[in-house]
């Protein structure tokens, strides 16, 4: 009942039609949209997104949801492989992270983030053959978007998912919450921006400036974690094929958290490998497993890989997406 209500609420903000998109430069477009915050305020945003085949694709569409910090550029190794295979790639850019505009009334929570994605889906009239791919913070929203659009979604890929338990990248939670609250008063931004910029550099997470770091810390303060479970159940009860991939040398997310998260997906087959880079064997194993009876989800734990699997396992991701879209099931 709770999930049913939240999905209806999620869709209710997508009913208004958006204005036509405008090309900014090659493959980059802007679309004016409006979303609501938890106070009910209507906020206008210039949503910038990447569209690799704006005229449309007969094969299907992959929608990429980046991490935090991040942008559509996070998928720069995957997008060309998909485009060359005739798969249209839509790269989302969340507000305040370098491309889409920002409004200080935003709370940077999933309530807003999910509306943002849905408004782009509806504004571009994306009706079928969808695959969602999320990286890191974006995995929560890829999961939620797939659950909300399950009737037209064929695949879901979660790379370095943040899991349902508090990982070291946001531990302790009280400190993340405190830093997010410190960033709110604009009169103290000269201090909070300086501090957050240094923290993100220390964590090896590239941000352009303190403002972007502030948006990031608020996004990390509002993660769903265990509240993802109803959405996982919705995907489990759908026909959506799922690929989960995690790295054993991810300095932000512990291996046991990744494995705990994988265990929540129904009829999952999990592979572990010591190899580094896109090798043919694991790709073959995953593709073969997709045809195996009783397998709905596939997990791969790359023992020697890190937090950026979208870079090092691009071919695997592309092959999974193409097979999902070409499947008649």
N, C-alpha and C positions, 0 to 999 in steps of 0.2 A: 504493500500500500504506500509506504514512504517513497519507494523508488518511482512508483507510478505517478505520484503527485509531483515529485521533483522533475521528472521528464516532461510532464505536461507544462509545468512552470517554465522549464527550459525552453520549450517550443513556443510558448506564448509570446516571448519577446521577439520572435522571428516573423510575426505575421505582417508587419508593416513593410512595404516594398522599399528597397534602397534605390538611390540614384545610380545612374550608369557609372561604370568604372572609367577611369582615365589613365592612359599609358603615361608613365613618368619617364621611363627609359626602356631599353630593350628588356623584355620579360618582367618588368616591374610596373605594377598598376596601383592606383589608389581608388578606394571606394568609400564614400561618406556613409557612415552608419551611426545609429544611436543605440545606446544600451542604458540600462538602469543600474544604479547602485542599490545597496540595501536600504537606503533611506527613501528610495523611490524617485530620486532625481534622474531626469533624462539627460544623458551626457552624449554630446556629439563628438565623434572621433573620425579622423581621416585614416582609414585602415589601408596600409600599404602591404601588398602581397606579391609574391612571385607567381607567374603563370607561364609555364613553359610551352603550352600549346593552347593559346587563347581561343583559337577557332574550334576547339573541342577534339575529343579523341573517341574513336569507336571501340578502343580496347578498354579504357577505364581511367580513373582519376585517383591519384595518391595525394592526400592532404597531410602536410608535414607540420608538426607542432614542436617548436624548439624548446630548449631548456632555458635556464635563467641564471646568468645572462645567456643571450643567444639571439638568433635571427634566422631568416630563411637560408642564410649563408651556411648554417650548421649542416645543411644537407647538400653541400656543393659537390660531394663525391657521389652521392646517390642520384641526384636530379639528372645529370647527363645520361647516365645508364638507362634511366626510365624513359627519358625523352627520346633517346635513340631506339627504344623498344616500342615507341608509340603510346606510351603512358603519359598522360597529362599530369604535371606536378604543380600543386598549389602550395606555396610556402607561406605560412602565416607569420606575421610580425606583430607580436603583442604590444600594446601601448607603452610608450616610454622607454623602449629598449633599442632606440636607434633609427627606426624607420617610421612606424605609425606615430601619430600625434599623442599627446598626453594631456590629461586634465587632473588637477589637484584633488578633485572630488572622488576620484577613483580610490577604491580600497584594495585593488589588486588581489581579489579573492576568486575562487572558482565560480561563484555566482556571476561575476562580470566576465571572466575569461571564457566561460562556456557560451554566454550570449554572443560574445565577440566572434567566436568561431562559427556559431550557427548563423549569424547575420551574413557572414561571408558566403557560407554554403548556400543560403537561400538567395542572397543577392546575385550570385553567379548561376543560380538555377541548376545546381548539381543534384541530379535526381536519382542516379543509379550507378552501379559498379564503382563503389568507393572503397578505398583502403586508407585507413588512418595510420600514421606513423608518428610516434612521440619519442622524444629523447629527454631523459632526466625529469625535470619539473613538468615538462610537456606530456609525460606519459599519463599523468592523472587525467588531463583534459582529452587526450586521444581516447582513453578508455571511456570517459563519460560521453564523448561525441559519438563513439561507435554504439554505445548503449542507446543513445537518443535517436540514432539514425539506423538502427539495426536492420530495418526492412530494405535498405538500399546499400548496406555495407557488406563487403565480401571478406575483408581481411583487417586485422589489427596487429601492428608491430610495436612493441614496447622495448626500447633500447635503454639500458642502464636505468630501469624503473626504480623509483625512490622507495617502493615497498609500503608496507603498512606499519612498520615499526620505526621509531626515531633513529635515523642513521647519524653517523658522526659529523656529516656536513651541517646538520642543524641541531647538534647537541652542545650544551643543554638548551632545551626549548625556551626556558625563561630568558636566556641571554639573547636569543634571536628575537623574542617578543620585545624585550627592552630596547634593542637597537632599532626595531621597526617603529616603536613608539617615539624614540628619540628623533627619528627622521621626520615625523609628522609636522612639528612646528616650523614654519618656513623661516621665522626670524633667527633660528639656530642652525640653519642649513650650512653655514660656513664651517661649523664644527663637525656636524654629523656627516657632511659630504666628505670631508678630509679623512675622518675616521673610517668610514665604510669603504672608501676607495682603497685605503691601505689594507683593510681586512680582506677584501676580494683579491687583491694582488697576492697576498700571502697564501690564499687558498688556491692559487694558480687559475683563477677564473677572471678572464679579461673583461674589464668594463672600461668604457671610454672616459667616464668621469664619475664624480660622487653622486650626481643626480641619478644616473643609471644604476649605481650601486644601491641607492635608496629604494628605487622601484624593485630591484631584485630582492632586497631583504624583506620587503613587505610581501612579495610573492612567496617567499620561503616561509614566512610566518603564517601563511594561510593554507598550507598544504592539508590535504584531506586525510592522508595516511589510512587508518582503519575504516574511515568512512567511505573508502572505495569499495568495500565489500558488496553492497547492493548492486553496484555497477558491474562488478565481476560476475555476480550471479546472473545478471541480465545477459551478459555476453556468453556465459556458460550455457544458458538456455536458448541461445540463438544458433544460427547456422554459420556464424562468423568464425573463420579460421584465425588462430592466434599464434604469433611468434614472439617469444620473450628471450632477450639476450642480455647477459650481464657479464661483467669483467671481474676476475678474481683479484686484480691489482687496482681496482677502483678505490682511490683515496678518499672518496666521499661516502660510499655505500659499502657496508660490510657484506661479505659473501653469504653469511647466514641469513641476512635480511633478503637478499636476492632469491635464495632458495626457498625461504618461507613464502615469499610472494608467488613464486612459480607454483607452489603446492596448492594454491587456492584455485587454480584453473583446472577445469574438468577434463578427464581423459588426456592428460598431458604426458608426453614422452620427453624426458630430459637427457640431453647429451652433455658430456664434459670433454674438453679438449685442451691439450697443452700447446697446441700450435698457435702461431702468431700470424696475422694477415689472412687474406681471403684464399684459402686453399680448397681445391676441388672436392676433397673427400667429405668435409663437413657439409658443403653445399649439396652434394649428392645424397648424403644421409638424410638431411632435412627434407629435400624434395621427395625422396622415396617414402619417408615417414608420413608425408602429407596424404599419400594414397593408401596408407595402412588402415585397415579396419579398426575402429575403436579409438582412433587418434583424432582429437579435435584441436588440441594445442600442442605446441612444441617449444621446449625451453632449451637454450644452449648456454652453458656456463663456460666462458673462455677464461681458463685459469690464469693465463699470462697476459690478458688484455686489460685495458684501463677504462676510464670513464667516457671515452669517445669512440664507441663502437660504430657510430654512423660514418666514421672515417675509415676504420680498419676492416669493416665487414660489409662494405657497400655492395659487393657482388652478391653476397648471400641475401641481403635485403631485396635487391632488385629481382632475383630469381624467385623469391617467395612471393613478391607482389605480382609478378607476371603470371605465376601459376595460379594464384588466387583469382585473378581477373579472368583467366582463360578457362577456369573450372566451370563445368556446367551444373555443378551441385549447388 
